[in-house]
């Protein structure tokens, strides 16, 4: 048996065991299942939230961007940091309200705050629409990382099936507790592997960080700075601002803040989490080292740069360990996504359409939906073509449209009506769709404007439409009582 | 008035506002190209600033005699 098979197989089994043990004789009511009975301390909330940063996208994509694009990749380091600063003020306010009203999902928050079932359903649709492609992306990443790390001994399709079965079993059995336990293991592994690769490759192969960067700068002039056009400073700043605002708007991230035991958990995390982001530096280092070691990858293959460089430098054992870590980076956020979507579909859609559904039945339906939704995502992983790509491109902009309505609902006196919130979200989402489907950019919309404007992230247009409509509609008529 | 909470806007202003000026390779600091050093330094500073706000919040709540849970 090859080392990769052994390590990847072992991590499948450990993830499953941890996921099942996490239950520990608790009766899984919806509140236990979705938000861990609101009893998690700093460490669990930390790894849950960190679980959402270190996904397969950051692991493979972060090094892939450094390899393929260079300095623009640094935006990944910035937006999380700024979002954590914001979380110090945002999350305690969200948690307090959610705790007082026993909320279990993000859609609950909007529905309850604005006293509008219609808004709850719109937010549910937005949430599930953003979750499904993101989950499919995790499964695709899982397939690639496992098949590459095992040199094809485990085909991608088999890895996707195995991963999904493990996901379904531990999500149904343990809910968010399963995610939290697996996240502990995942973070330990990722930390060790990222720091090891990101230190060993530059230092051992190139004689140090500065030596490696000097060599890169000579071989690829301009790689280590932002270009004057395209992914310029203007692009960088606008993208960081938009993604930082959208960071906590992902339904599973928003929902995972409900698991906290008290508000202080978020304040402590806001201090610690930026430092944890620094692990991304080592992911970048790996991508940069790979560019010198295994040059010539292009297109989608840049995402394999980390695996290729690892294989070349170390051989099968370390490659297998990277594969095992990669598997866990897909399973943890995957389980959070799956659980959030099923909670929303059962609690915010089914229970609203069929009034009088008992709590026990809502919990049962949510769990019953887990294998169904997982199967849908597996099929989309194999069959999803262009539509999926479009949905993915939209993902971050789609969830970011929830930000204005959220922030305007947190002030002491109500600022906008439920109609304003609803109209703003719908207008923002329609704009995102129109921009994505037409492939519009700022330079295609405003061709004669200077680069400082045309390089801006086009998501700003949707945000501007959203805010304008929210305020215009939201200032007339009766304000929602809070 | 918790005036010190306004410190939390510094990371956004410093990290992003400095990008056009920090967008260069040299000088290398701690082995990093300058742009990457600038960003990494602000990540560390963000943590320090949030730590300061946390400490001041704690002290204030402790003094008020009603620590929030």
Interface residues (C-beta under 8 A of the other chain):
Chain A: X71 X74 X77 X78 X81 X82 X84 X85 X86 X88 X89 X208 X209 X210 X213 X214 X217 X224 X225 X226 X233 X236 X237 X240 X241 X262 X263 X264 X267 X268 X270 X271 X272 X274 X275 X277 X278 X281 X284
Chain B: X5 X8 X11 X12 X15 X16 X19 X20 X23 X24 X25 X28 X30 X31 X32 X33 X35 X36 X39 X40 X42 X43 X44 X46 X47 X49 X50 X51 X53 X54 X57 X68 X69
